[in-house]
Amino acid sequence: MLNWGIVSTGRIAGIFARGVLGSKKGKLVAVASRSLEKAQAWGKDFLGDKADSVKRYGSYEELFADKNVHAVYIATPHHEHPRLAIMACEAKKHVIVEKPIAINHADAMLVIEAARRNGVALMEAFMYRCHPLVAKTIELIKAGEIGQVRAIQSAFSFNMGKNPGWENHRLLNNTLGGGGILDVGCYPVSFTRLIAGAAFGLNNSADPVDLKATGVIGSTGVDEYAAAVAKFAHGGHEIIAEWATGVQVNMENVTRIYGDKGKITVGTWVPADTGNKVIVSKGKDTIEHACDADVNVYALEADRLADVVERGAQQADWPAMSWSDTLGNMKTLDRWRQGMGQQYESEKPAARTMPITGKPLAVRSDNFMQYGKLPGLDKPIARLLMGVDNQRLDQFAHAAAMFDDYFERGGNAFDSAYVYGGGQCERALGQWVKSRNVRDKVVILDKGAHTPQCDPVNLTKQLKESLDRLQMDHMDIYMMHRDNLDIPVGEFVDVLNEHKAAGRIKIFGGSNWTAERIEAFNEYARKNGKTGFVAVSNNLSLARMVDAPWPGCISVSDPKLMAWHRTTKMPLIPWSSQARGFFTLGDPNNTADKELVRCWYSDDNFQRQARAKELAAKKGVTPIQIALAYVLNQEFPTFALIGPRSVEETRTSFDALKIQLTPQEVRWLNLEA
């Protein structure tokens, strides 16, 4: 039996409480509000004689500290879900978070990561997913009852009106994460993704490959009514979907699934205690499938989480909301909102001044980051650098989530460049560093002078502009992004030393430079009493770079350059250290990713991949972690650049730090033995 505590005392909290009363595996023991008075008054009208047994708390923290509470249901307005869910996870409570789990995909990642880290069960509260109505729909689709699914129409909308004080109602309030898409549009999206997955023969939901959106944004900045058209595709099977939602218009709240042999209609979002039906229509024939449960749908939801806990798991099995399902749904909702230009003020840089937890940013005590040193820099440098080439200022919520998570894991080094995102990437990094007040705690590696602007004049111009974007007075490490063989190395030595003397950079090096030019650079510096390169940023990965991803790229996989590093011990900060996913995605029979094929597909690389898989199996890790460990276990100093797009990718990359490879294993992986 799970002892439940409910966080908040609003309408949905009462609905869930009534569900728990009918639960087979749960018991309501506590409720919390922001004030003790509200908590004490709550539930008197529907809990009956059980009201006296429910403990009342005037703060959420008190409920989380109650050891008699095993699981919590978070029923606050949307914007508070991530902070409170993470707090509950850290208190070792199992959690159901009312949908949506967060206002965007970025925050949802952090909630799920908190559950994973603390070993608790977590589920997003799409209660309908736990009902026999959904199981029957999946059964009919997989059985081919309406043939191949071609189109889906789904809507969930209502008209709440604009009565006095409407601007402060949570559904029309930007600050509270209002609007139709998050509140009820999430249902059509989640159901359609589930249907598409079932139609494709999968045991999980599918994500759209294309999405077009439109809608009406009200004066408060929330979507009042909206629609979208999406396409799903898998193995040559394509499905189109239409979604509609709103909080200012009544619609027909129904889902219609069209196949080439018939239609399925599901006409409810909140299954009733009785009378639930899935209707199949084929021409003039109609079959009604009764789909009732023996308990309330919210009781089913509570018991589903109890089942998860009982079997020692952390997430529900499909068709209930698994973590990947939640993340896919949130990403799709983000696309819907972005497609119609809707953004919450809380997602903008000015509002994201602290982590989503509301606590000052700090390194977690359980971090296992490894650090190294570079001559001339007094800060330790994380051996895994966060590549800032895909995080943008106009998507700051995602950037902040990624950077916060990396820093909390012990990461302190960031790599960006003048050319990345037209300056958006540098601006995002600079805004984050300033807002978190961590400039003295992080190492900033930035690059400039990319071809064709690779000359001393443009180097100076770009360096100063990059510092303005970063809102900083200096960079810890500056790398020339390319070399220009038409310019004598002495001119580059002189200009870089000028900027070092002026305090704009601490140390410097080159990206995509040959050993010969590096030696010439450092020889000129020695003869003239100046500073030379202290590190290089060329490519190194277990997979040999067959063809350069971009013009002018140089790889240390070349035997001569590898031997040079082994001899000189020149530190290397390699880009594409995981071969852009080759060890996960590479497959001779899959050539869909043309760039992956062009740059990394070769017989010898597939031999390396096979050896990585063999060694990974022996060590109980993944092949891509072996590939990253290969970079970190060289016979010369290395600091690997990683480019994660999610906190899960960051976490799995960090696990490579725990893998120790012998020199013999390193050479064997690289086909040298």
PyMOL commands that set and color helices and strands:
alter all, ss='L'
color gray80, all
select helices_A, chain A and resi 11-21+36-41+48-53+60-65+78-90+105-118+127-130+132-142+166-168+170-172+180-199+297-310+323-339+345-347+393-408+420-436+439-441+456-470+489-501+515-527+559-568+579-585+594-600+603-619+623-632+647-658+663-669
alter helices_A, ss='H'
color red, helices_A
select strands_A, chain A and resi 2-7+26-32+55-57+71-74+94-98+122-125+149-157+210-217+223-234+237-246+255-259+263-266+277-282+285-290+371-372+381-382+384-387+413-417+443-448+475-480+505-510+535-536+640-642
alter strands_A, ss='S'
color yellow, strands_A
deselect
rebuild
show_as cartoon
